[in-house]
Amino acid sequence: MRRLNLALGERSYPILIGGGLLSRGDLILPFLRTPRIALVSNTAVAPLYLDVVVKALEGVGVGVTPIILPDGEAYKTWESLNLIYDALLANRCDRSTTIMALGGGVIGDLAGFAAATYQRGVPFIQMPTTLLSQVDSSVGGKTGINHPRGKNMVGAFWQPKLVLADTDTLKTLPDRELSAGMAEVIKYGLIRDLPFLSWLEAAMDGLLARDGDLLAHAIERSCANKAEVVAADEYETAAAGGRALLNLGHTFGHAIETGMGYGEWLHGEAVSAGMMMAVELSRRLGWLSGADVDRVRAVLQRAGLPVKGASLGAERYLELMSHDKKVIAGSLRLVLLKALGDAVTYADAPREDIVAAIEACCRE
């Protein structure tokens, strides 16, 4: 088992990575106020892992209230959030009850938002079961739901007490989901860890073949990168750089997800196409070479990810991007690359260059 720590003073918490962790109720018990958990999962994950987790928790004397939601990004809504509230109230869950998320990013975001708001805040634990959630969404405390006008526009910062990433869950992950998670892994190499990018290029075949040691290393390195960034800028308030740099490709990608309808593109797929737009824009600004762009395209394609965006039209992209959370005083700040491994937030990209980058990277 690998162990990292996200350093946030009194709210610091461990990130545990390894195989067989879902059956380790003893790892969870020390993080509970009282031996009671409301376990939020979905119809895809619960049949695979719910019984294992419940048995492990009951084995150490913890009572479990399962709350099973529909599966998919389309259900990351107020309606699903209210299903959690209804179950918590119906089962008389109090402020000492811990809410635990067992699933991917959608479940983690929903359960985390419920934990942040139920009775003004209850303890929260993340048990991510997808690669994307293990390397990104389960770490850092961002929670929320989607709005028809924009992704993740309603939510809260609410840090978990523990993140427990069982790499064995990746054995049952569909190939498309594995590739989608790889987009967030590659992102860390692009924004701040060039040696990791080189390692990923060499290890990609083994990662896609689900080599356990390679995946554990990729998850650990990704989480270590994110933990450092979040510890320095938890609430994404740094005037330059900071936590916002973790959003490389996300402004473009969220436009794809919203414009196409939530669930049509997986989040990692949209981020991959969005990163290509950001890289192309960085090239047009004179920061990256054509060879750099080709290198990014190659590693994304090797991971099985799209490098062309949805054909929404540049004006529709810009309209959707205007709702991005990085917009300040009407100014759109984009995460771009000064060089591979060196990301910046930038608000002065000419509109015509943004449009050209979008058009160059859209699917025909």
C-alpha positions in Angstrom: 0.0 0.0 0.0 1.2 3.5 -0.9 0.4 6.4 1.3 0.4 10.1 0.5 -0.7 13.1 2.6 -2.5 16.2 1.5 -1.2 18.9 3.9 -4.0 21.2 5.0 -3.1 21.7 8.6 -5.8 20.4 10.9 -7.8 19.2 7.8 -4.9 17.2 6.3 -5.8 13.7 5.2 -4.2 10.6 3.8 -4.5 9.1 0.3 -4.1 5.3 0.4 -3.4 3.5 -2.9 -3.2 -0.2 -3.4 -4.9 -3.5 -4.2 -7.6 -5.1 -1.9 -8.3 -1.9 0.0 -12.1 -2.1 -0.3 -12.1 -5.1 2.1 -10.0 -3.2 4.7 -12.6 -1.8 7.1 -9.8 -1.4 9.6 -8.4 1.4 7.5 -11.7 3.3 7.6 -12.7 2.9 11.2 -10.2 5.4 12.7 -11.6 8.2 10.5 -15.2 7.9 11.8 -16.8 10.0 14.5 -19.3 7.3 15.2 -19.6 3.8 13.7 -22.2 4.7 11.1 -21.8 5.3 7.3 -24.2 6.4 4.6 -22.6 4.8 1.5 -23.5 6.4 -1.8 -22.9 4.4 -4.9 -24.6 3.8 -8.3 -26.2 1.1 -10.3 -23.0 0.2 -12.1 -20.6 0.0 -9.2 -22.8 -1.3 -6.4 -23.4 -4.7 -8.0 -19.6 -5.1 -8.2 -18.3 -3.8 -4.9 -21.1 -2.8 -2.5 -21.3 -6.2 -0.7 -17.5 -6.3 -0.3 -17.4 -2.9 1.4 -20.5 -3.5 3.6 -19.0 -6.8 4.8 -15.7 -5.1 5.6 -17.4 -2.3 7.5 -19.8 -4.5 9.4 -16.8 -6.7 10.3 -15.4 -3.8 12.3 -18.7 -2.9 13.8 -19.8 -0.1 11.4 -23.4 0.1 10.4 -24.0 1.0 6.7 -27.0 2.7 5.0 -26.6 2.2 1.2 -27.9 4.9 -1.1 -27.9 3.8 -4.8 -28.2 6.3 -7.5 -28.5 6.0 -11.3 -25.3 5.8 -13.2 -23.9 8.5 -15.5 -23.0 12.2 -15.9 -26.6 12.9 -16.9 -27.6 12.2 -13.3 -25.2 14.7 -11.7 -28.2 16.9 -10.9 -30.3 18.5 -8.1 -32.7 15.5 -8.4 -30.0 13.0 -7.6 -28.7 15.2 -4.8 -32.2 15.3 -3.3 -32.3 11.5 -3.4 -29.3 11.5 -1.1 -30.9 14.0 1.2 -34.2 12.0 1.3 -32.3 8.8 2.2 -30.3 10.6 4.9 -33.4 12.0 6.5 -35.5 8.9 6.1 -32.7 6.9 8.0 -32.3 9.6 10.6 -28.7 10.2 9.8 -27.2 12.9 12.1 -24.2 15.1 12.0 -21.9 12.4 13.2 -22.8 10.1 10.3 -20.0 9.8 7.7 -21.0 10.0 4.0 -18.8 7.7 1.9 -18.6 7.8 -1.9 -18.1 4.5 -3.7 -17.8 5.1 -7.4 -16.3 7.4 -10.0 -16.2 11.2 -10.2 -20.0 11.7 -10.5 -20.7 9.8 -7.3 -17.8 11.5 -5.5 -19.0 15.0 -6.5 -22.6 14.2 -5.6 -21.8 12.6 -2.2 -19.3 15.2 -1.4 -21.7 18.1 -2.1 -24.3 16.3 0.0 -21.7 15.9 2.8 -20.9 19.6 2.6 -24.5 20.7 2.9 -26.4 18.1 4.9 -27.0 19.6 8.4 -24.4 22.2 7.4 -21.7 19.6 6.9 -20.9 16.0 7.9 -17.7 13.9 7.6 -16.9 12.6 4.1 -14.7 9.7 2.8 -13.8 9.0 -0.9 -13.6 5.5 -2.3 -12.9 6.2 -6.0 -13.3 3.2 -8.4 -12.3 4.7 -11.7 -8.9 5.9 -12.9 -10.1 9.4 -13.4 -11.5 9.7 -9.9 -8.5 8.1 -8.3 -6.0 10.5 -9.9 -8.1 13.7 -9.9 -11.7 14.2 -8.6 -11.4 12.4 -5.3 -8.5 14.5 -4.2 -8.8 18.2 -3.3 -12.3 18.7 -2.0 -14.1 20.0 -5.1 -17.7 18.8 -5.0 -20.8 19.8 -7.0 -23.4 19.2 -9.6 -24.0 20.3 -13.2 -26.3 23.0 -14.4 -27.8 23.1 -17.9 -25.7 26.2 -18.6 -22.4 24.9 -17.3 -20.6 21.9 -15.8 -19.9 21.9 -12.0 -21.4 25.4 -11.6 -23.1 24.6 -8.3 -21.0 23.1 -5.5 -18.7 23.5 -2.5 -15.2 22.9 -1.3 -15.4 20.0 1.2 -12.4 18.0 1.9 -12.7 14.3 2.7 -11.2 12.7 5.8 -9.7 9.9 3.8 -9.2 8.9 0.2 -8.9 5.1 -0.4 -8.1 4.1 -4.0 -8.3 0.4 -4.6 -6.4 -0.3 -7.8 -8.2 -3.7 -8.1 -11.3 -1.8 -9.2 -9.5 -0.8 -12.4 -9.6 -4.5 -13.5 -13.4 -4.2 -14.2 -13.2 -0.7 -15.7 -14.3 -0.5 -19.3 -11.4 0.3 -21.8 -13.1 3.6 -22.7 -13.2 4.7 -19.0 -9.6 3.7 -18.5 -8.5 5.9 -21.4 -10.7 8.7 -20.1 -8.8 8.6 -16.8 -5.5 8.7 -18.6 -6.3 12.2 -19.9 -6.0 13.5 -16.3 -2.8 11.5 -15.8 -1.2 13.0 -18.9 -2.3 16.5 -17.8 0.0 16.4 -14.8 3.0 15.8 -17.0 2.0 18.6 -19.3 1.4 21.2 -16.6 4.2 20.6 -14.2 6.0 17.3 -14.4 7.8 16.8 -17.7 9.8 13.7 -16.5 6.4 12.1 -15.7 5.3 12.8 -19.2 8.3 11.0 -20.6 7.6 8.1 -18.2 4.1 7.9 -19.5 5.2 7.8 -23.1 7.4 4.8 -22.3 4.9 3.1 -20.1 1.6 3.7 -22.0 1.3 0.2 -23.4 1.7 -1.4 -20.0 -0.7 1.1 -18.4 -3.4 0.3 -21.0 -2.7 -3.4 -20.4 -3.5 -2.7 -16.7 -0.1 -3.6 -15.2 -0.8 -3.1 -11.5 2.6 -1.7 -10.6 2.6 0.8 -13.4 -1.0 1.9 -12.6 -0.1 2.3 -8.9 2.9 4.4 -9.8 0.8 6.6 -12.2 -1.9 7.1 -9.6 0.7 7.9 -6.8 2.6 10.4 -9.0 -0.6 12.1 -10.2 -2.0 12.4 -6.6 1.4 13.7 -5.4 1.3 16.4 -8.0 -2.3 17.4 -7.2 -1.7 17.3 -3.4 1.2 19.8 -3.8 -0.9 22.2 -5.9 -4.0 22.0 -3.6 -2.0 22.4 -0.4 -0.6 25.7 -1.8 -3.9 27.0 -3.2 -6.9 25.1 -1.7 -9.6 27.4 -2.9 -8.2 28.4 -6.3 -7.7 32.0 -5.3 -4.1 32.5 -6.4 -3.8 35.6 -8.6 -1.6 33.6 -11.1 -1.1 29.9 -11.5 -2.1 28.0 -8.4 -4.8 25.4 -8.4 -6.3 26.8 -11.6 -3.4 25.2 -13.5 -5.0 21.8 -12.9 -7.7 22.9 -15.4 -5.6 22.5 -18.5 -8.1 21.8 -21.3 -11.0 21.9 -19.0 -12.5 25.2 -20.2 -12.7 23.9 -23.8 -13.6 20.4 -22.5 -16.5 21.6 -20.3 -17.9 23.4 -23.4 -17.9 20.1 -25.2 -19.7 18.3 -22.3 -22.3 21.0 -21.9 -22.8 21.7 -25.6 -23.1 18.0 -26.5 -25.3 17.1 -23.5 -23.8 15.6 -20.3 -22.7 12.0 -20.8 -22.3 12.1 -24.6 -18.6 12.6 -24.1 -16.8 11.2 -21.0 -15.1 14.0 -19.0 -11.6 12.7 -19.8 -12.4 12.5 -23.5 -13.6 16.2 -23.5 -10.5 17.2 -21.5 -8.2 15.5 -24.0 -9.8 17.4 -26.9 -9.7 20.5 -24.8 -6.0 20.0 -24.1 -5.3 19.8 -27.8 -7.0 23.2 -28.2 -5.0 24.7 -25.4 -1.8 23.3 -26.9 -2.7 24.6 -30.4 -3.4 28.0 -28.9 -0.1 28.0 -27.0 1.6 27.3 -30.4 -0.2 30.2 -32.0 1.0 32.4 -29.2 4.6 31.4 -30.0 5.2 29.3 -26.8 5.2 25.8 -28.2 6.7 24.4 -31.4 4.9 22.2 -33.9 7.0 19.3 -32.6 5.6 19.9 -29.1 2.0 19.8 -30.5 2.8 16.6 -32.3 4.2 15.1 -29.1 1.1 15.9 -27.1 -1.2 14.6 -29.9 0.8 11.3 -30.1 0.6 10.5 -26.4 -3.1 11.3 -26.2 -3.8 9.1 -29.3 -1.7 6.3 -27.8 -3.9 6.5 -24.7 -6.9 5.9 -26.9 -8.2 9.5 -26.5 -9.8 11.9 -29.0 -7.7 14.8 -30.2 -10.5 16.4 -32.2 -13.3 18.4 -30.5 -17.0 18.3 -31.2 -18.3 20.4 -34.1 -20.2 23.0 -32.1 -18.9 26.0 -34.0 -16.4 28.4 -32.5 -19.1 30.9 -31.5 -20.9 28.3 -29.5 -17.7 27.3 -27.8 -17.0 30.9 -26.8 -20.6 31.3 -25.5 -20.3 28.2 -23.3 -16.7 29.1 -22.2 -18.0 32.5 -21.0 -19.7 30.7 -18.1 -16.4 29.1 -17.0 -15.5 29.5 -13.3 -12.1 31.0 -14.3 -13.9 34.1 -15.8 -13.1 37.1 -13.6 -14.8 40.5 -14.3 -15.8 39.3 -17.8 -12.2 38.2 -18.7 -11.7 34.6 -19.8 -8.6 33.1 -18.2 -7.3 30.1 -20.0 -4.7 27.5 -18.8 -2.0 27.4 -21.5 1.6 26.1 -21.8 4.6 28.3 -21.9 6.5 25.0 -22.5 5.7 21.4 -22.0 5.7 21.0 -18.2 5.2 24.7 -17.6 1.6 25.9 -17.4 0.3 29.4 -16.9 -3.1 31.1 -16.6 -3.5 33.7 -19.4 -6.2 36.2 -20.0 -4.8 38.1 -23.0 -5.1 35.5 -25.8 -6.5 37.3 -28.9 -10.0 36.2 -29.7 -9.0 35.4 -33.3 -6.3 33.0 -32.0 -8.8 31.3 -29.7 -11.2 30.8 -32.6 -8.5 29.5 -34.9 -7.3 27.0 -32.3 -10.9 25.7 -31.8 -11.5 25.4 -35.5 -8.1 23.7 -36.0 -9.0 21.1 -33.4 -12.7 20.4 -34.2 -13.9 17.2 -35.7 -14.9 17.3 -39.3 
